[in-house]
Amino acid sequence: MNEKHHKVTIIGSGPAGFTAAIYTGRANLSPLLFEGSQPGGQLTITTEVENYPGFPDGIMGPEMMDLFRKQAEKFGTVCLTKDITKVDFTSRPFKLWAGDELYTADSVIIATGARAKLLKIESEKKYFGYGVSACATCDGFFFKNLEVAIVGGGDTALEEAIFLTKFASKVTLIHRRNELRASKIMRERAQQNPKISFLWDSLVAEVLGKEEAGRKSMTGLKIKNVKTNTITEMKADGLFIAIGHEPNTSIFKDQIDMYETGYIKLIGKGTATNIPGVFAAGDVADSTYRQAVTAAGSGCAAAIDVERYLEGLH
């Protein structure tokens, strides 16, 4: 067989991609997996994972992804640290390019994930995973009896703010406007929660922190009032960013059906897209849950769907 042609090619290396690789590898399909420029996906920028089953003492995100990779390789997956830059799903076999290199495949699993929209300030990067987070469900537990802030104004931001009140002693919602975009019922729930306060017409100008004994930690925020341009400081042990997510689907535009938001449309209850032989798993098609465990589950489903599809070809 041509070394650049595979029965199954997987694009993406988070929990969905690696789980799909484990299952297709065990089915003797010899998958090829493109890890991309950030192997391991979003979990590689997560410090500690405590909510993935099987790790009662928690595990560091990068370590977890390394275990996923080793397990995939154990069953025959070939992993390449290359980005797929272009695809052509209009003819068979499917064509995929990594720069100038052409690869072909009988089937494709898209598991390129999604990324949280961030504030695009330098200090946010510095303290990401050390107080700054884009997932309250993942990290809220670490902020028991601490003061946190959350940025956003939609339903997701208010849902996460309410969730954080289970742990934090105080939650401050920071919004650049003077009213929320969220639904009426969510606004009422948040406004009636005694632990939640609101900071209107404001944005985060800088994340403040300290570094002691080689460990970074966030200590507060510089807040800018967009109407007066005044800067004030507030104490905060954590900052949660809830301004939306962007699926990594730009290279699939005009190749498969997607929603306006960029998430891939799935057909029926499985992981199939509108192109027979192309499947999608994980956050690239999931705008609701966005958890490592749900991504892994859909990676398993995609692998089973692929195996059945390939059997049907013969």
Beta strands, then each sheet from edge to edge (+ up, - down):
strand 1: 5-11
strand 2: 32-34
strand 3: 48-49
strand 4: 59-60
strand 5: 78-80
strand 6: 86-88
strand 7: 94-98
strand 8: 101-110
strand 9: 114-116
strand 10: 132-133
strand 11: 147-151
strand 12: 170-174
strand 13: 196-199
strand 14: 202-212
strand 15: 215-225
strand 16: 231-235
strand 17: 238-241
strand 18: 245-247
strand 19: 278-280
sheet 1: 5+ 2+ 1+ 8+ 7- 6+
sheet 2: 5+ 2+ 1+ 8+ 19+
sheet 3: 3+ 4-
sheet 4: 9+ 18-
sheet 5: 10+ 17+ 11+ 12+ 13+
sheet 6: 14+ 15- 16+
end
